[in-house]
Amino acid sequence: MKANSIRIWECIFVLAAVSYALRVLPLTLIRKPIQNRFVRSFLYYIPYATLSVMTVPAIFSVTSNPLAGIAALILAGLTAWFSSNLFLSAAVASIAVLIVQMLV
């Protein structure tokens, strides 16, 4: 039992060190502004890609019926495209899930 406890603390320490290094190294290694257009555009889109990778699978798995998730995704996407309002998009998606869950 004691060896297992030590192993857990070792894993936590390694995880913390790697997480800290990933945040500190770019600040220490890159001192001047990035001039490369490709790298700048790549770094610009990383937050959107990460958010999409986390959100889209959750949309399909959070409801008991995948059809409700699909309807919510489509309606929220259309609402966001035409209104550019995050609150309205979230409200439309929630209402779509509620309606589809009641109908199906």
Secondary structure as the mmCIF struct_conf table of DSSP 4:
data_model
#
loop_
_struct_conf.conf_type_id
_struct_conf.id
_struct_conf.beg_label_comp_id
_struct_conf.beg_label_asym_id
_struct_conf.beg_label_seq_id
_struct_conf.end_label_comp_id
_struct_conf.end_label_asym_id
_struct_conf.end_label_seq_id
HELX_RH_AL_P HELX_RH_AL_P1 LYS A 2 LEU A 29
BEND BEND1 LYS A 32 LYS A 32
HELX_LH_PP_P HELX_LH_PP_P1 PRO A 33 ILE A 34
HELX_RH_AL_P HELX_RH_AL_P2 ARG A 37 VAL A 62
BEND BEND2 THR A 63 ASN A 65
HELX_RH_AL_P HELX_RH_AL_P3 PRO A 66 SER A 83
HELX_RH_AL_P HELX_RH_AL_P4 LEU A 86 LEU A 103
#
